[in-house]
Amino acid sequence: DLLSKYSDYLELTPNNRVLCNITNHEMPLNYEIILQHINSKKFKKHIEWYTKDYTIYEPFIVANKKGDSRKLFCTLTRQLINKIPEEVENHVNGKRFQRLKVEYLEKKKAN
């Protein structure tokens, strides 16, 4: 039941163990152990952070194409941002980002 519910993240290996694709944690096929892993802090944070839709910030905040897939890239400030919703919000609401966004939109409007 848990394996079918979390089939995107958990898979059964040929040696009858469960592998978590998120944390690379391998555990025995035991309901209590799998439930404990699913309720763990690391698993919950990863689900919350890395499955959020960040396309609402495009074209200014885009997926990082070089290297770390756990980061986003700001095209205005040329900075890497962790895929943590709070950090992305802080960046987007920051003075530097707001100033550069206004400059970009004015320049685009003039052309």
Secondary structure, DSSP 8 states (H G I E B T S, - for coil): -HHHHTTTTEEE-TTSEEEETTT--EEES-HHHHHHHHTSHHHHHHHHHHTS--GGGTTTEEE--SS-TTEEEETTT--EEES-HHHHHHHHTSHHHHHHHHHHHHHHHH-
